[in-house]
Amino acid sequence: MRTLIVLLLASLTSTFALAGVRIEHWIAPSGAKVYFVETRVLPILDVQIDFPAGGVYVPAAKAGLAGLTQGLLEAGAGDLDEEQIAGRLVDIGARLGGGADSDRASVSLRTLASAMERDAALGLMRAVLSAPTFPQSVLERERGRTIASIREAETRPDAIAGKRFAAAIYPDHSYGVSPTVDSVGTITREDLVAFHRQHYGAQGAIVSIIGDVSRAEAEAIAQRLTEALPAGGGNLVPPAVKKPLRGTIKIAHPAAQSHIHIGLPAIRRSDADYFPLLVGNYTLGGGGFVSRLMKEVREKRGYAYSVYSYFAPRKLEGPFEIGLQTKREQVPDALKVVDEVLTDYIAKGPTPKELAAAKKNMVDGLALRMDSNAKLLGYLSAIGFYGLPLTYLDDFPAKVKAVTAEQVKAAFARHVKAENLVTVIVAAD
């Protein structure tokens, strides 16, 4: 029976129409913000709670604290240890998950919507959220694993490039800080307890619920999960981002291929230029083989197997990045081509044909990006955490179609300025 329940939860998905996703929103008595989509297609309930508890709120000396705090929530809660929590989840066929990134930490739950399984699963989630015990023995184990992972990553050119690039484009800012052996080694159980108390508060919580429950049931679920949380967490403000000065950082490494990252802090998720940059980047480097960077760098000259660009909006200015790998001796030529492509694109923007293709791909692909409860839950939590309109999903096609070439040019000119572009090369001659 346990196996059947787990297989059911793993395999069932619910398909949604492109338009017409009705999102309800309210503030729970606890102070948590709640976002809810009712769907009766399958007997499943998905819940995710996000907190302003990402790495941006951690001092450099304790880098890694946000990830360890989130990762150890299931290590013990109330009078249950990690084995008991895992065993009860198996018994009811539920799954707890989550993670932490630069801005937020999350805990998610998938369970059957039937009363017995749902009640048991929600009870476990409540305990994990509000009464984690952070056992010392588990902390020592996970701290050791994290340190081993960091040491291994320090030998790989891709990992070195990623860390140095973040540090270079976010000087003196926590977005640019990565966990180190020393920073993780100093994290104590008291640090975990204090970070949880400060950042996992009810007033900062974003509760996303989707599944086979009514509005009244969703209200009760949200309150049950957040009423025992600390009261605060709602007024946390990360430090402002300062743009870096243009420059190139070269890092020695014996790898045959050079790893190149070019970029700068670019855009907040709430910025009005989000759609022009999203659409415009498809043509520049986000559209795979149809992108200009791929055509010029790979297809015409064979400098790289893959080259890409993307915007990663965050609560504050998230990065714009161009990335590629090339032979060490080809680095100057590859960089010259990338610079020419980017400069020309900022000056001229996409052609009418390129713009039409980008719009079609994004609009046509939206249905596949939200064709299950799990995918829709991701959108729901982003809408809540970043304060996007409740009509965001319905508005998406029209917003994309409305983008003009002039808007793309203007948005790139505002957010991708040559004087702030930083280049990091690992395995440089």
C-alpha positions in Angstrom: 0.0 0.0 0.0 2.8 2.4 0.9 4.4 1.7 -2.5 1.2 2.3 -4.3 0.7 5.7 -2.6 4.2 6.8 -3.4 3.9 5.7 -7.0 0.6 7.6 -7.3 2.1 10.8 -6.0 5.2 10.4 -8.2 3.3 9.8 -11.4 0.2 12.0 -11.2 0.2 15.4 -12.8 -2.6 17.8 -13.6 -2.8 19.6 -16.9 -4.0 23.2 -16.9 -5.3 25.3 -19.7 -3.0 28.1 -20.7 -5.4 30.7 -19.5 -7.9 30.7 -16.7 -5.7 29.7 -13.7 -7.7 31.4 -10.9 -5.3 32.4 -8.1 -6.9 33.5 -4.8 -4.9 35.5 -2.3 -5.4 36.5 1.4 -3.5 37.2 4.6 -3.8 34.5 7.2 -4.4 35.4 10.9 -0.8 34.6 11.6 0.3 37.3 9.1 1.4 34.9 6.4 0.5 35.7 2.8 -1.4 32.9 1.1 -1.8 32.1 -2.6 -4.2 29.3 -3.6 -5.3 27.5 -6.7 -8.1 24.9 -6.4 -8.1 22.0 -8.8 -10.2 18.9 -8.4 -8.6 16.9 -11.3 -6.5 14.7 -9.0 -6.7 13.8 -5.3 -3.4 15.6 -4.5 -2.3 18.5 -2.4 0.9 20.5 -3.0 2.0 23.1 -0.5 5.1 25.3 -0.5 6.2 27.9 2.1 8.9 30.4 1.2 10.8 32.6 3.6 13.2 35.5 3.2 15.9 33.2 4.4 18.4 33.0 1.5 22.1 33.6 1.4 21.7 37.4 0.9 20.9 37.7 4.6 24.0 35.8 5.8 27.3 37.6 6.7 30.3 36.4 4.8 31.9 34.9 7.9 28.9 32.5 8.1 28.4 31.8 4.4 26.5 28.5 4.1 24.3 29.2 7.0 21.1 29.6 4.9 21.6 26.3 3.2 22.4 24.3 6.3 19.5 25.8 8.2 17.0 24.8 5.5 18.7 21.4 5.0 18.5 20.5 8.7 14.8 21.3 9.2 14.0 17.6 8.6 16.8 16.4 10.8 14.6 16.5 13.9 11.4 18.3 14.9 9.6 18.2 18.2 10.1 14.7 19.7 10.9 13.1 16.3 14.3 12.4 15.0 15.2 12.3 11.3 14.6 8.6 10.9 11.1 8.9 12.5 10.2 11.8 10.2 11.3 9.9 7.2 9.5 6.8 8.3 6.2 8.6 8.8 6.5 10.2 5.4 6.9 6.8 3.9 3.9 5.4 5.8 1.6 8.1 4.4 3.2 8.3 1.0 4.1 12.0 1.4 7.1 13.9 0.3 8.9 16.9 1.9 11.3 18.9 -0.1 12.7 22.4 -0.5 15.9 24.3 -0.8 17.6 27.7 -0.4 19.0 30.1 -2.9 20.2 33.7 -2.8 16.9 35.2 -1.8 14.7 32.6 -0.2 14.4 29.3 1.5 11.5 27.0 1.0 9.8 23.9 2.3 7.4 22.0 0.1 5.0 19.1 0.7 3.2 16.7 -1.7 0.5 14.5 -0.2 -2.7 12.7 -1.0 -5.7 15.0 -0.4 -7.6 12.4 1.5 -8.3 13.5 5.1 -6.1 11.0 7.0 -3.0 11.2 4.8 -3.3 15.0 4.5 -3.7 15.6 8.2 -0.7 13.5 9.0 1.5 15.1 6.4 0.5 18.6 7.4 1.3 17.8 11.0 4.8 16.7 10.0 5.3 19.8 7.9 4.1 22.1 10.8 6.6 20.4 13.1 9.5 20.7 10.7 8.7 24.4 10.1 8.0 25.5 13.7 9.9 23.1 16.0 13.2 22.0 14.3 15.7 20.7 16.8 18.9 20.9 14.7 20.6 18.0 16.4 24.3 18.6 17.0 25.3 15.2 15.6 23.5 15.8 12.3 24.9 19.3 12.0 28.4 17.9 12.4 27.7 15.2 9.7 26.2 17.7 7.2 28.8 20.3 7.9 31.5 17.7 7.1 29.7 16.8 3.9 29.4 20.4 2.9 33.1 21.1 3.5 34.0 18.0 1.5 31.8 19.2 -1.4 33.4 22.7 -1.3 36.9 21.2 -1.4 36.0 19.0 -4.4 34.5 22.0 -6.2 37.6 24.1 -5.7 39.4 21.7 -8.1 36.9 22.1 -11.0 37.3 25.0 -13.4 33.5 25.4 -13.9 32.9 25.8 -10.1 35.9 28.1 -9.7 34.6 30.3 -12.5 31.1 30.5 -11.1 32.3 31.5 -7.6 34.8 34.1 -8.9 32.3 35.5 -11.3 29.7 36.0 -8.6 32.3 37.7 -6.3 33.5 39.9 -9.2 30.1 41.3 -10.2 28.9 41.6 -6.6 31.8 43.2 -4.8 31.2 43.7 -1.1 27.7 42.2 -1.4 26.3 38.9 -0.1 25.1 37.9 -3.5 28.8 37.5 -4.4 29.7 35.4 -1.3 30.1 31.7 -1.6 30.5 29.2 1.3 34.0 28.3 2.1 35.6 25.7 4.3 36.3 28.3 7.0 32.8 29.9 6.9 31.0 26.5 7.1 33.4 25.3 9.7 32.4 28.1 12.1 28.6 27.5 11.9 27.2 26.3 15.2 23.8 24.9 16.3 23.2 28.3 18.0 23.6 30.0 14.6 21.0 27.7 13.1 18.5 28.3 15.9 19.0 32.1 15.7 18.7 32.2 11.9 15.5 30.2 12.0 14.1 32.4 14.7 14.8 35.6 12.7 14.0 34.5 9.1 11.4 31.8 9.4 8.7 34.1 10.8 5.0 34.0 10.0 4.9 37.6 8.8 7.5 36.9 6.2 6.0 33.5 5.1 4.6 33.1 1.6 2.2 30.0 1.5 1.4 28.5 -1.9 -1.3 25.9 -2.0 -2.6 24.0 -5.0 -4.8 20.9 -5.2 -7.9 19.1 -4.2 -9.1 21.3 -1.3 -11.6 24.1 -0.9 -10.9 27.7 -0.1 -12.0 27.1 3.5 -9.7 24.1 3.8 -6.9 26.0 2.3 -7.4 28.8 4.9 -7.2 26.3 7.7 -4.1 24.7 6.2 -2.3 28.0 5.9 -3.1 29.0 9.4 -2.2 25.6 10.9 1.2 25.6 9.2 2.1 29.2 10.2 0.5 29.9 13.5 3.3 28.4 15.6 6.1 30.1 13.6 8.0 33.0 15.1 6.1 36.3 14.7 8.6 38.3 12.8 10.4 37.9 9.4 8.3 40.5 7.5 10.6 43.5 7.5 13.9 42.0 6.3 15.7 44.3 3.8 18.8 43.0 2.0 21.7 45.4 1.3 21.7 47.5 -1.9 23.7 46.2 -4.9 26.5 48.4 -6.3 27.5 48.0 -10.0 31.1 46.8 -10.6 33.6 48.6 -12.8 34.5 47.0 -16.1 37.5 44.6 -15.9 38.9 41.2 -16.6 40.0 38.7 -14.1 42.3 35.8 -15.2 42.7 32.7 -13.0 45.3 30.1 -13.6 44.2 26.5 -14.0 45.7 23.5 -15.9 42.4 22.8 -17.8 42.7 22.5 -21.6 39.6 24.6 -22.1 39.1 28.1 -20.7 35.9 28.9 -18.9 34.6 32.4 -19.6 31.9 34.3 -17.8 30.9 37.9 -18.8 28.2 39.9 -17.1 27.0 42.3 -14.4 24.1 42.8 -11.9 21.2 43.7 -14.2 17.6 43.4 -13.1 15.2 42.9 -10.2 12.3 40.5 -10.7 9.8 43.4 -10.2 11.4 45.6 -12.8 9.2 46.9 -15.6 11.9 45.9 -18.2 11.5 42.2 -17.3 9.6 41.3 -20.4 11.7 43.3 -22.9 14.8 41.7 -21.5 13.3 38.2 -21.4 12.1 38.4 -25.0 15.3 40.1 -26.2 17.6 37.6 -24.6 16.0 34.8 -26.5 17.6 36.2 -29.7 20.9 37.2 -28.1 21.8 33.9 -26.4 18.8 32.2 -24.8 17.3 30.6 -27.8 19.9 27.8 -28.4 20.9 27.3 -32.0 18.7 30.2 -33.2 20.5 32.7 -31.0 23.1 35.2 -32.4 25.8 34.1 -30.0 25.5 30.5 -31.0 25.5 31.3 -34.7 28.5 33.6 -34.6 30.7 31.9 -31.9 29.9 28.2 -32.7 28.4 27.8 -36.1 30.5 30.3 -38.1 33.8 30.0 -36.2 33.8 26.9 -34.1 35.1 28.6 -31.0 32.8 26.9 -28.6 30.5 23.9 -28.4 28.0 25.9 -26.4 27.5 29.6 -25.7 24.6 31.2 -23.9 23.3 34.3 -22.2 20.6 34.7 -19.6 19.0 37.1 -17.1 18.4 35.8 -13.6 16.2 38.4 -11.8 16.2 38.3 -8.0 14.8 40.4 -5.2 17.6 42.8 -6.0 19.5 43.1 -9.3 20.1 39.6 -10.4 22.9 38.8 -12.9 23.1 39.0 -16.7 25.6 36.5 -17.9 27.2 35.3 -21.1 29.1 32.0 -20.7 31.2 29.7 -22.9 34.2 27.4 -23.0 36.9 27.5 -25.6 40.4 26.4 -26.3 42.9 28.5 -24.3 44.6 29.8 -27.5 41.2 30.9 -28.9 40.1 33.1 -25.9 41.1 36.5 -27.4 39.3 35.7 -30.7 36.2 34.3 -29.0 36.0 37.3 -26.7 36.2 39.7 -29.6 33.3 38.0 -31.3 31.2 38.0 -28.2 31.8 41.7 -27.6 30.9 42.5 -31.3 27.7 40.5 -31.1 26.6 42.1 -27.8 27.6 45.6 -28.8 25.7 45.3 -32.1 22.6 43.8 -30.4 22.4 46.6 -27.8 22.7 49.2 -30.6 20.3 47.7 -33.0 18.1 45.2 -31.2 16.4 42.2 -32.8 15.2 42.1 -36.4 11.4 41.7 -37.0 11.9 38.1 -37.9 14.0 37.4 -34.7 11.5 39.2 -32.5 8.5 37.3 -34.0 10.3 33.9 -33.5 11.2 34.8 -29.9 7.6 35.7 -29.0 6.2 32.6 -30.7 8.6 30.3 -28.8 7.8 31.9 -25.4 4.0 32.0 -25.9 3.8 28.5 -27.3 6.1 27.0 -24.6 4.2 28.4 -21.7 1.7 25.6 -21.6 4.5 23.0 -21.2 6.0 25.1 -18.4 2.9 24.9 -16.3 1.4 21.5 -17.2 1.5 20.0 -13.7 0.7 20.9 -10.1 4.4 21.0 -9.3 5.3 23.4 -12.1 2.3 25.7 -11.4 3.3 25.6 -7.7 6.7 27.1 -8.7 4.9 30.0 -10.5 2.5 30.5 -7.6 5.4 30.8 -5.1 7.3 33.2 -7.4 4.2 35.4 -7.8 3.8 35.5 -4.0 7.5 36.0 -3.1 8.2 38.7 -5.7 4.9 40.4 -5.4 3.8 39.8 -9.0 0.2 40.4 -10.2 -2.3 37.5 -9.5 -3.0 37.7 -13.3 0.6 37.1 -14.2 0.1 33.8 -15.9 -3.0 35.0 -17.9 -1.1 38.2 -18.8 2.1 36.5 -19.9 1.2 35.9 -23.6 -0.1 39.5 -24.1 3.0 41.0 -22.3 5.3 39.0 -24.5 3.5 39.8 -27.7 3.5 43.5 -26.8 7.3 43.8 -26.7 8.8 45.9 -29.4 12.3 46.0 -30.8 12.7 49.5 -29.5 11.7 48.4 -26.0 14.4 45.6 -26.2 17.0 48.1 -27.3 16.1 50.6 -24.6 16.0 47.9 -21.8 19.4 46.4 -22.8 20.9 49.9 -22.9 19.6 50.6 -19.4 20.7 47.3 -17.8 23.7 46.0 -19.8 26.2 48.8 -19.7 29.7 48.3 -21.1 31.3 50.2 -18.3 30.0 47.6 -15.7 30.7 44.4 -17.6 33.1 42.0 -15.8 34.9 39.2 -17.6 36.2 36.2 -15.6 38.5 33.6 -17.4 39.5 30.4 -15.6 42.4 28.5 -17.3 43.7 31.7 -18.8 47.1 32.1 -20.5 
